């Protein structure tokens, strides 16, 4: 029996969610492509990430202190590095307006740098190990969407924005720009980044 038959069996008003051909296309024809990079990527970060990924192990070796590094492990580690400091800021001040200790802001900045580094390394590691997959891209972009939401909470608190319509608008602008970039990638066939 066809393993995809179960997935195409659901109905909404008598129509299947996805046809068999659409599901096969999603599963096997997808290849992640991106174009463009930011000013800092071009200036120094791309070279730093390319140098750093060479230190990640490629093969499973029982004698090595670290074995093969799965790309999704890098994604999740980076997410924790970013979400924990931003979450601590929001827990410290749930109304997002009073001043929090300076070291939490420093931790948020370091966490954001580590998150961006891990987010870049996961794709490079996936290509090095030949383990790129649509699930890996979905997991990566899902973590990006979640981190965008949490990170902006920390930024609103840093700016002492409080629980105001303007703070909500900042949240929505961040999430909408993220969603718009991915909708654009669906129609263009690649994720496009601007210089700034």
C-alpha positions in Angstrom: 0.0 0.0 0.0 1.0 3.6 -0.6 2.4 5.2 2.6 1.1 8.6 1.4 -2.4 7.4 1.0 -3.2 8.0 4.7 -2.1 11.6 4.5 -4.3 12.5 1.5 -7.4 10.8 3.0 -8.5 13.7 5.1 -11.4 15.7 3.7 -12.7 19.2 3.9 -16.2 19.4 2.3 -15.4 16.3 0.3 -12.0 17.4 -1.0 -8.6 16.0 0.1 -6.3 18.3 2.0 -3.5 17.6 -0.5 -3.6 15.5 -3.6 -1.2 12.6 -4.0 1.0 14.6 -6.5 1.1 17.7 -4.2 2.2 15.6 -1.2 4.9 13.8 -3.3 6.1 17.2 -4.5 6.4 18.5 -1.0 8.2 15.4 0.3 10.7 14.9 -2.5 11.1 17.9 -4.8 11.8 20.5 -2.2 15.2 22.1 -2.0 16.0 25.1 0.2 17.5 28.1 -1.6 18.3 31.5 -0.3 19.7 34.6 -2.0 21.2 37.8 -0.6 22.9 38.5 2.7 23.2 41.3 5.1 26.0 43.8 5.4 27.6 42.1 8.4 27.3 38.7 6.7 29.3 40.0 3.7 31.8 41.9 5.9 32.8 39.2 8.4 30.2 36.8 9.6 30.1 34.4 6.6 33.8 33.8 6.9 33.5 33.3 10.7 30.7 30.8 10.3 32.5 28.9 7.5 35.6 28.7 9.7 33.6 27.6 12.8 31.6 24.9 11.1 34.9 23.0 10.3 35.2 22.3 14.0 32.0 20.3 14.1 32.4 16.6 13.8 31.3 14.8 10.7 31.5 11.2 11.6 30.3 9.1 14.6 33.4 8.1 16.5 33.1 6.5 19.9 36.5 7.7 21.0 35.8 11.3 20.2 34.5 13.6 23.0 31.9 14.9 20.6 30.3 12.7 18.0 28.6 13.7 14.8 26.6 16.9 15.3 23.1 16.8 14.1 22.0 20.1 12.5 18.7 20.2 14.4 20.7 19.9 17.7 22.5 23.1 16.7 19.1 24.8 16.0 17.7 23.8 19.3 20.8 24.7 21.2 20.8 28.1 19.6 17.1 28.6 20.4 17.8 27.9 24.1 20.7 30.4 24.1 18.4 33.1 22.8 15.1 32.3 24.5 16.4 31.8 28.1 17.8 35.4 28.5 14.9 37.0 26.7 12.5 34.9 28.8 14.3 35.9 32.0 13.9 39.6 31.1 10.2 39.1 30.5 9.7 37.1 33.7 11.6 39.7 35.6 9.3 42.4 34.3 6.1 41.0 32.9 4.6 44.4 32.0 7.7 45.1 29.8 8.4 48.6 31.1 10.5 48.9 34.2 14.3 48.6 34.1 15.8 45.2 34.6 19.4 44.4 35.7 22.0 45.3 33.1 23.5 41.8 33.0 20.2 40.4 31.6 20.5 42.8 28.7 24.1 41.7 28.1 22.9 38.0 28.3 20.3 38.8 25.7 22.8 40.3 23.4 25.2 37.3 23.8 22.3 34.9 23.4 21.2 36.5 20.2 24.8 36.3 18.8 24.9 32.6 19.8 21.5 32.0 18.3 22.5 33.6 14.9 25.7 31.6 14.9 23.9 28.3 15.6 21.2 29.2 13.0 23.9 29.7 10.4 25.9 26.6 11.4 22.9 24.2 11.3 22.4 24.7 7.5 26.1 24.5 6.8 26.4 21.3 8.9 23.4 19.8 7.1 25.0 20.4 3.7 28.4 19.0 5.0 26.8 15.8 6.3 24.2 15.4 3.5 21.4 15.5 6.0 19.4 18.4 4.6 15.7 17.7 4.7 12.3 19.5 4.4 11.8 18.6 8.1 15.1 20.3 9.1 14.1 23.4 7.2 10.6 23.4 8.9 12.2 22.9 12.3 14.7 25.7 11.7 12.1 28.1 10.5 9.7 27.2 13.3 12.4 27.9 15.8 13.1 31.2 14.0 9.4 32.2 14.2 9.3 31.4 17.9 12.6 33.2 18.6 11.4 36.3 16.8 8.4 36.5 19.1 10.4 36.0 22.3 13.3 38.2 21.2 11.0 41.1 20.5 9.6 40.8 24.0 13.1 41.3 25.4 13.6 44.3 23.0 10.3 45.9 24.0 11.3 45.6 27.7 14.7 47.1 26.9 13.0 50.1 25.3 10.5 50.2 28.3 7.6 50.0 25.8 5.2 48.4 28.3 2.0 46.7 27.3 0.8 49.3 24.8 -0.6 49.3 21.3 2.8 50.4 20.0 4.5 47.4 21.6 1.8 45.1 20.1 2.4 46.7 16.7 6.2 46.0 17.1 5.4 42.4 17.8 3.1 42.2 14.8 5.6 43.9 12.5 8.3 41.5 13.4 6.1 38.4 12.9 4.5 39.8 9.7 7.9 40.5 8.1 9.0 37.0 9.0 5.8 35.5 7.5 6.0 37.7 4.4 9.6 36.6 3.7 8.5 33.0 3.8 5.4 33.5 1.7 7.6 35.3 -0.8 10.0 32.3 -0.8 7.0 30.0 -1.6 6.2 32.0 -4.8 9.8 32.9 -5.8 11.3 29.5 -5.0 14.0 31.0 -2.8 14.3 33.0 0.5 15.6 36.5 -0.3 17.5 38.6 2.2 18.2 42.3 1.8 21.5 44.1 2.7 20.0 45.7 5.8 
